[in-house]
């Protein structure tokens, strides 16, 4: 598993070319890319939100100071096929799922 900034360039991340500049910005500026954390630290395994938050505390701390946190969060919501896993924008999967349920439906969301 990799962090968002460590995503492989040979994998297609966006079905919409309109999102390519946003992906490029996040990948180039995300603090997770330079993190010394084990990649597994970005993917809590507990289904219990409180336990998952403890499992991902170090990753969440890095996210909270990230200059592209909001953009990262938006990409996770727009591209749910990959955004439903791990920590994105400082939020856990369950937190983003709740946010996504309230998020307006947009063209190009997967």
PyMOL commands that set and color helices and strands:
alter all, ss='L'
color gray80, all
select helices_A, chain A and resi 4-6+17-29+31-34+39-42+49-55+57-64+69-78+80-83+93-102
alter helices_A, ss='H'
color red, helices_A
deselect
rebuild
show_as cartoon
